[in-house]
Amino acid sequence: MLPIRQKKLIISIIIILGIGALLRLYFVFDMHPPERYLYSDMQGYQERAAKWAAGAKENIYDTFYPPATHIIYSVFFKTTKPFLWIKLFNVIISIVTCIFIYLSSKILFDKKAGFIALTIASFNYLFIDFAGYLMSETLFVFMLAFMFYCFLKSVTASLQKYRWLFSFLAGLSLITAGALKSSVFLFIPLFGLWWLCNFKKYRIISNLTFYVAGFLPLCILLIIRFHALTGEFGLISTNGGFNFFQGRSHIKDARFEDSKLHVGYLFASPVAVYKNYTYNDNFPTGPYDSKYFYRRGLAEAKKDIPRTIGYSLDNLYNLFVLPFVWPSAAVEKPFPVLIKTASILFLMLVLFPSFFILIFYFRFLLVEYRILILFPILTIFLTTIMFYGDPRFRVPYDVFFIILAGFFYAEAYNGLRSWYELRSKK
């Protein structure tokens, strides 16, 4: 028999998850069905998924975006009602994400912090909003939460066989997450350095074999695909160069003309629109010419070092403070109002408390495996400084800020309760 307190916790978790699921079901089936919002990136994902489902050949432009999103969604385009299954799939993985946030919070801190984090994640409108689009964010949120839980369990599981299992899943989920958005790969050197310093302490030296076993097979397939489509060696996508150039130049409208393939492209940054950037340019190559844009980005960075530093700081501002999250900020009402309001509330109720924990509990977080929570946060922080800042890029990493905010509110509750008990005794 479970203790009464534990029964209440389980019932409370089920209720919270149930309400969160109902909100998502209402949102994606009635308020914001993804099939009504197929343009720009969403249309691109739909077209690539349908093409993959039909067995059509990919081309070099398909390498501009990481492949996992359209490959995963292509499964549903093999059915007669793809968007029915896409909506159900988005709801399910969005709710399961909340469960992994709870489980990770419980390992790092305690059940109370986990329950608060679960509640925040379940009602977080930013997560709900992206479930209403055919985009990579909902998948990436889920994969980050699952990946982080697997890495934690690979260190903390009581039995060695479970450590090996979770190590394999950690490696597999890391490369899968990278195939959704390659920014996550900065996690590898951070975790690798920690593993080198701690494998004896936690007796996890043998985990390395299983991390690699989970990571390597899919990694090899991605390298083969990249080379087949581009003729060059790479891993995930060819958008790194242009993202780097955007962050160094703050370009608004970019027009591309690939004379070899006789195709043209147009990109307009939503951040540039909201921030009133004025620089526009034309380029004699495609956006997938990553080497070209890395060179252009470096040239821009060297022109004016103080400006380059200022742009990096501005990228961080855009990531954490700018409340205009595309695409909902640019569609019909009420979604621009909802996303802006949700972003401001998230900043005040989640980001500020999590930064409080990062600053004032920093030494506490450095102890043992709690330091792992810092690695994905450092990953998005460093990526933004080096490349580009967009609040949409931060939303998947909100998983980790929610975990810290759950701990903040749990600590605040414990402090208030202790204060009240002391006051009552006087």
C-alpha positions as CSV (number, residue, x, y, z in Angstrom):
1,M,0.0,0.0,0.0
2,L,1.2,3.5,-0.9
3,P,1.4,6.1,1.8
4,I,-1.5,8.6,1.7
5,R,0.8,11.5,0.8
6,Q,2.2,9.6,-2.2
7,K,-1.3,8.7,-3.4
8,K,-2.2,12.4,-3.3
9,L,0.9,13.3,-5.2
10,I,0.1,10.7,-7.9
11,I,-3.5,11.8,-8.2
12,S,-2.4,15.5,-8.4
13,I,0.1,14.6,-11.1
14,I,-2.6,12.8,-13.1
15,I,-5.0,15.7,-12.8
16,I,-2.4,18.3,-13.9
17,L,-1.4,16.2,-16.8
18,G,-5.0,15.5,-17.7
19,I,-5.8,19.3,-17.7
20,G,-2.7,20.0,-19.7
21,A,-3.7,17.3,-22.3
22,L,-7.2,18.7,-22.6
23,L,-5.8,22.2,-23.2
24,R,-3.5,20.9,-25.9
25,L,-6.3,18.9,-27.5
26,Y,-8.6,21.9,-27.6
27,F,-5.8,24.1,-29.0
28,V,-4.7,21.8,-31.8
29,F,-8.1,20.5,-32.8
30,D,-10.2,23.6,-32.5
31,M,-8.4,26.8,-31.8
32,H,-5.2,26.4,-33.8
33,P,-5.1,23.3,-36.1
34,P,-1.7,23.0,-37.7
35,E,-3.1,22.3,-41.2
36,R,-4.4,25.9,-41.3
37,Y,-1.0,27.4,-40.8
38,L,1.1,26.0,-43.6
39,Y,3.3,28.7,-44.9
40,S,7.0,29.6,-44.6
41,D,8.8,27.1,-42.4
42,M,5.7,25.1,-41.8
43,Q,5.0,24.7,-45.5
44,G,8.6,23.6,-46.0
45,Y,8.3,20.9,-43.3
46,Q,5.1,19.7,-44.8
47,E,6.5,19.5,-48.4
48,R,9.7,17.7,-47.2
49,A,7.7,15.3,-45.1
50,A,5.3,14.5,-48.0
51,K,8.3,14.1,-50.4
52,W,10.1,11.8,-48.0
53,A,6.9,9.7,-47.5
54,A,6.5,9.4,-51.3
55,G,10.1,8.3,-51.6
56,A,11.2,11.3,-53.7
57,K,14.8,12.2,-53.9
58,E,16.2,15.0,-51.7
59,N,18.2,17.9,-53.1
60,I,20.8,20.3,-51.6
61,Y,18.2,22.7,-50.4
62,D,16.8,20.0,-48.2
63,T,20.1,20.1,-46.2
64,F,19.4,23.6,-45.1
65,Y,17.1,22.3,-42.4
66,P,18.0,19.4,-40.0
67,P,16.3,16.3,-41.4
68,A,14.7,14.6,-38.3
69,T,11.6,16.8,-38.3
70,H,10.4,16.0,-41.8
71,I,11.5,12.3,-41.5
72,I,9.5,11.8,-38.3
73,Y,6.4,13.6,-39.6
74,S,6.7,11.7,-42.9
75,V,5.3,8.6,-41.2
76,F,2.0,10.3,-40.8
77,F,1.9,11.4,-44.5
78,K,1.8,7.7,-45.4
79,T,-1.7,7.7,-43.9
80,T,-5.0,9.0,-45.3
81,K,-5.4,11.5,-42.5
82,P,-1.9,12.8,-41.7
83,F,-2.9,15.9,-39.7
84,L,-5.2,13.9,-37.4
85,W,-2.2,11.8,-36.4
86,I,0.2,14.8,-36.3
87,K,-2.1,16.6,-33.9
88,L,-2.5,13.6,-31.6
89,F,1.3,13.0,-31.8
90,N,2.1,16.6,-30.9
91,V,-0.3,16.4,-27.9
92,I,1.1,13.1,-26.7
93,I,4.8,14.1,-26.9
94,S,4.1,17.5,-25.4
95,I,2.5,15.9,-22.3
96,V,5.2,13.2,-22.1
97,T,7.7,16.1,-22.1
98,C,6.1,17.3,-18.8
99,I,6.6,13.9,-17.3
100,F,10.3,13.8,-18.1
101,I,10.6,17.4,-16.6
102,Y,9.1,16.0,-13.4
103,L,11.4,13.0,-13.3
104,S,14.5,15.0,-13.9
105,S,13.5,17.6,-11.3
106,K,12.9,14.9,-8.8
107,I,16.4,13.5,-9.4
108,L,18.1,16.8,-9.2
109,F,16.1,18.3,-6.3
110,D,13.0,16.7,-4.8
111,K,9.3,15.7,-5.5
112,K,8.0,19.1,-4.6
113,A,10.3,20.9,-7.1
114,G,9.3,18.2,-9.6
115,F,5.6,18.7,-9.1
116,I,5.9,22.5,-9.5
117,A,8.0,22.1,-12.6
118,L,5.5,19.6,-14.0
119,T,2.7,22.1,-13.3
120,I,4.5,25.0,-15.0
121,A,5.3,22.8,-18.1
122,S,1.7,21.5,-18.3
123,F,0.2,25.0,-18.4
124,N,3.1,26.7,-20.3
125,Y,1.4,28.4,-23.3
126,L,4.7,28.5,-25.2
127,F,4.7,24.7,-25.3
128,I,1.0,24.5,-26.1
129,D,1.4,27.1,-28.9
130,F,4.1,25.2,-30.8
131,A,2.0,22.0,-30.6
132,G,-0.3,23.8,-33.1
133,Y,2.3,24.0,-35.8
134,L,4.1,21.6,-38.1
135,M,7.6,22.6,-36.9
136,S,10.6,21.1,-35.1
137,E,10.1,22.8,-31.7
138,T,7.6,20.4,-30.1
139,L,9.8,17.4,-31.2
140,F,12.9,19.1,-29.9
141,V,11.4,20.1,-26.6
142,F,10.5,16.4,-26.0
143,M,13.9,15.1,-27.2
144,L,15.8,17.6,-24.9
145,A,13.7,16.5,-21.9
146,F,14.1,12.8,-22.7
147,M,17.9,13.2,-23.4
148,F,18.5,15.0,-20.2
149,Y,16.6,12.5,-18.1
150,C,18.6,9.6,-19.8
151,F,21.9,11.3,-19.0
152,L,20.9,11.8,-15.4
153,K,19.8,8.2,-15.1
154,S,23.0,7.0,-16.7
155,V,24.8,8.4,-13.7
156,T,22.3,7.9,-10.9
157,A,20.7,4.5,-11.7
158,S,21.3,2.1,-8.9
159,L,22.1,-1.0,-11.0
160,Q,24.9,-1.0,-13.6
161,K,22.7,-2.7,-16.3
162,Y,20.3,0.3,-16.0
163,R,23.2,2.7,-16.3
164,W,24.2,1.0,-19.5
165,L,20.7,1.1,-20.9
166,F,20.2,4.8,-20.1
167,S,23.7,5.5,-21.5
168,F,22.7,4.0,-24.8
169,L,19.5,5.9,-24.8
170,A,21.3,9.1,-23.9
171,G,23.6,8.7,-26.9
172,L,20.8,7.9,-29.2
173,S,18.6,10.8,-27.9
174,L,21.5,13.2,-28.2
175,I,22.1,12.5,-31.9
176,T,18.4,12.5,-32.5
177,A,18.0,15.8,-30.8
178,G,21.0,17.1,-32.9
179,A,19.2,15.9,-36.1
180,L,16.3,18.2,-35.0
181,K,18.5,21.2,-34.1
182,S,22.3,20.9,-34.1
183,S,22.8,23.6,-31.4
184,V,22.5,20.8,-28.8
185,F,25.9,19.4,-29.8
186,L,27.7,21.9,-27.6
187,F,26.4,19.7,-24.8
188,I,28.9,17.0,-25.8
189,P,32.2,18.8,-24.8
190,L,30.6,20.1,-21.6
191,F,29.3,16.7,-20.5
192,G,32.5,15.0,-21.7
193,L,34.7,17.2,-19.5
194,W,32.5,16.5,-16.5
195,W,32.6,12.7,-17.3
196,L,36.4,12.8,-17.5
197,C,36.6,14.4,-14.0
198,N,33.9,12.1,-12.4
199,F,33.9,8.7,-14.0
200,K,35.8,7.2,-11.1
201,K,33.7,8.8,-8.5
202,Y,30.4,7.5,-10.0
203,R,31.9,4.3,-11.5
204,I,30.7,5.1,-15.0
205,I,33.8,4.5,-17.1
206,S,32.0,1.7,-18.9
207,N,29.1,4.0,-19.8
208,L,31.3,5.6,-22.5
209,T,30.9,2.5,-24.7
210,F,27.1,2.7,-24.5
211,Y,27.0,6.5,-25.1
212,V,29.0,5.9,-28.3
213,A,26.9,2.8,-29.3
214,G,23.7,4.9,-29.1
215,F,25.2,7.9,-30.8
216,L,27.3,6.5,-33.6
217,P,25.0,4.5,-35.9
218,L,22.6,7.4,-36.6
219,C,25.6,9.8,-36.7
220,I,27.1,7.7,-39.6
221,L,23.8,7.7,-41.5
222,L,23.5,11.5,-41.2
223,I,27.1,12.0,-42.4
224,I,26.4,9.7,-45.4
225,R,23.2,11.6,-46.2
226,F,25.0,15.0,-45.9
227,H,27.8,13.9,-48.2
228,A,25.4,12.4,-50.8
229,L,23.5,15.7,-51.1
230,T,26.3,18.2,-50.8
231,G,29.4,16.5,-51.9
232,E,31.1,17.7,-48.7
233,F,31.6,16.3,-45.2
234,G,29.2,17.5,-42.6
235,L,26.7,16.1,-40.1
236,I,23.3,17.7,-39.8
237,S,22.5,20.7,-41.9
238,T,24.0,23.6,-44.0
239,N,22.3,26.5,-42.2
240,G,25.1,27.2,-39.7
241,G,26.9,29.6,-42.0
242,F,23.9,31.7,-42.7
243,N,22.8,31.7,-39.1
244,F,26.3,32.9,-38.2
245,F,26.2,35.6,-40.8
246,Q,22.8,36.8,-39.6
247,G,24.1,37.2,-36.1
248,R,27.2,39.2,-37.2
249,S,25.3,41.4,-39.7
250,H,21.7,41.7,-38.4
251,I,20.5,41.4,-41.9
252,K,16.7,41.8,-42.6
253,D,16.0,40.5,-46.1
254,A,18.4,38.2,-47.8
255,R,18.0,37.2,-51.5
256,F,19.9,34.3,-52.9
257,E,20.6,33.4,-56.6
258,D,22.3,30.1,-57.2
259,S,23.5,30.5,-60.8
260,K,24.7,26.9,-61.1
261,L,21.3,25.4,-60.1
262,H,19.3,28.3,-61.6
263,V,17.2,28.7,-58.4
264,G,16.5,31.7,-56.1
265,Y,15.5,32.0,-52.5
266,L,14.3,34.8,-50.2
267,F,14.7,34.8,-46.4
268,A,13.3,37.5,-44.0
269,S,14.2,37.3,-40.4
270,P,11.2,37.8,-38.0
271,V,13.6,39.2,-35.4
272,A,14.8,41.7,-37.9
273,V,11.3,42.9,-38.5
274,Y,10.5,43.4,-34.8
275,K,13.9,45.1,-34.2
276,N,13.6,47.3,-37.3
277,Y,16.9,46.1,-38.9
278,T,17.5,47.9,-42.2
279,Y,20.3,46.0,-43.9
280,N,19.3,44.0,-47.0
281,D,21.5,42.2,-49.4
282,N,21.7,39.8,-52.4
283,F,24.0,36.8,-52.6
284,P,25.4,34.9,-55.6
285,T,24.8,31.5,-54.0
286,G,22.2,29.5,-52.1
287,P,21.6,29.7,-48.4
288,Y,23.1,26.2,-48.1
289,D,26.5,27.5,-49.0
290,S,27.7,27.4,-45.4
291,K,31.4,28.0,-46.1
292,Y,30.6,31.2,-48.0
293,F,28.5,32.6,-45.2
294,Y,31.0,31.7,-42.5
295,R,33.5,33.7,-44.4
296,R,31.1,36.6,-44.8
297,G,30.2,36.4,-41.2
298,L,33.9,36.5,-40.1
299,A,34.5,39.5,-42.3
300,E,31.6,41.3,-40.8
301,A,32.8,40.5,-37.3
302,K,36.3,41.8,-38.0
303,K,35.0,45.1,-39.4
304,D,34.0,46.4,-36.0
305,I,34.8,44.4,-32.9
306,P,32.8,46.6,-30.5
307,R,29.8,46.3,-32.8
308,T,30.3,42.5,-32.9
309,I,30.3,42.3,-29.1
310,G,27.2,44.5,-29.1
311,Y,25.4,42.2,-31.6
312,S,26.2,39.2,-29.4
313,L,24.7,40.9,-26.4
314,D,21.7,42.0,-28.5
315,N,21.3,38.3,-29.5
316,L,21.0,37.4,-25.9
317,Y,18.4,40.1,-25.3
318,N,16.4,38.8,-28.3
319,L,16.6,35.2,-26.9
320,F,15.5,36.0,-23.4
321,V,13.5,39.2,-23.4
322,L,12.0,39.8,-26.9
323,P,8.4,38.8,-26.5
324,F,7.5,38.4,-30.2
325,V,7.8,34.6,-30.7
326,W,7.4,33.7,-34.4
327,P,5.2,32.5,-36.0
328,S,2.3,33.2,-33.6
329,A,3.4,36.9,-33.3
330,A,2.7,37.3,-37.0
331,V,-0.7,35.6,-37.5
332,E,-4.2,36.8,-36.9
333,K,-5.6,37.7,-33.5
334,P,-5.8,36.5,-30.8
335,F,-2.5,34.7,-31.2
336,P,-0.1,37.7,-31.2
337,V,-1.6,38.9,-28.0
338,L,-1.5,35.5,-26.4
339,I,2.1,34.7,-27.3
340,K,3.3,38.2,-26.2
341,T,1.5,37.9,-22.9
342,A,2.7,34.4,-22.3
343,S,6.3,35.4,-23.1
344,I,6.2,38.3,-20.6
345,L,4.7,36.1,-17.9
346,F,7.3,33.4,-18.6
347,L,10.0,36.0,-18.3
348,M,8.7,37.2,-14.9
349,L,7.5,33.9,-13.4
350,V,10.0,31.4,-14.8
351,L,13.1,33.0,-16.3
352,F,13.7,35.5,-13.4
353,P,13.3,32.8,-10.7
354,S,15.6,30.5,-12.6
355,F,18.3,33.2,-13.0
356,F,17.9,33.8,-9.2
357,I,18.8,30.2,-8.6
358,L,21.6,30.3,-11.1
359,I,23.2,33.2,-9.3
360,F,22.5,32.7,-5.6
361,Y,22.5,28.8,-5.6
362,F,25.4,28.5,-8.0
363,R,27.7,26.7,-5.6
364,F,24.8,24.4,-4.7
365,L,24.3,23.5,-8.4
366,L,28.0,22.7,-8.8
367,V,27.8,19.8,-6.3
368,E,27.7,16.3,-7.7
369,Y,25.5,15.7,-10.8
370,R,23.4,18.8,-10.2
371,I,25.9,20.6,-12.4
372,L,24.5,18.8,-15.4
373,I,21.5,21.2,-15.4
374,L,24.0,24.0,-16.3
375,F,25.2,22.3,-19.5
376,P,22.2,22.7,-21.7
377,I,21.7,26.3,-20.4
378,L,25.4,27.0,-21.3
379,T,24.7,25.4,-24.7
380,I,21.9,27.8,-25.8
381,F,23.7,30.7,-24.2
382,L,27.0,30.1,-26.1
383,T,25.2,29.2,-29.3
384,T,23.3,32.5,-29.2
385,I,26.4,34.6,-28.5
386,M,28.2,32.9,-31.4
387,F,25.4,32.6,-33.9
388,Y,22.0,34.3,-33.7
389,G,19.3,35.2,-31.1
390,D,15.6,34.4,-31.6
391,P,13.1,33.7,-28.7
392,R,11.9,30.7,-30.8
393,F,15.3,29.1,-30.4
394,R,15.1,29.4,-26.6
395,V,11.6,27.8,-26.1
396,P,12.9,24.2,-26.3
397,Y,15.6,25.0,-23.7
398,D,12.9,26.3,-21.4
399,V,12.8,22.7,-20.2
400,F,15.8,23.5,-18.0
401,F,14.6,27.0,-16.9
402,I,11.3,25.4,-15.8
403,I,13.2,22.8,-13.7
404,L,15.2,25.6,-12.0
405,A,12.0,27.6,-11.5
406,G,10.3,24.6,-9.9
407,F,13.2,24.4,-7.4
408,F,13.0,28.2,-6.7
409,Y,9.3,27.9,-5.8
410,A,9.8,24.8,-3.7
411,E,12.6,26.6,-1.8
412,A,10.4,29.7,-1.4
413,Y,7.6,27.5,-0.1
414,N,9.9,25.7,2.4
415,G,11.3,29.1,3.6
416,L,7.8,30.6,4.1
417,R,6.7,27.5,5.9
418,S,9.7,27.5,8.2
419,W,9.2,31.2,8.9
420,Y,5.5,30.6,9.7
421,E,6.3,27.7,12.1
422,L,8.9,29.7,13.9
423,R,6.6,32.6,14.2
424,S,3.8,30.4,15.6
425,K,6.0,29.1,18.4
426,K,6.7,32.6,19.7
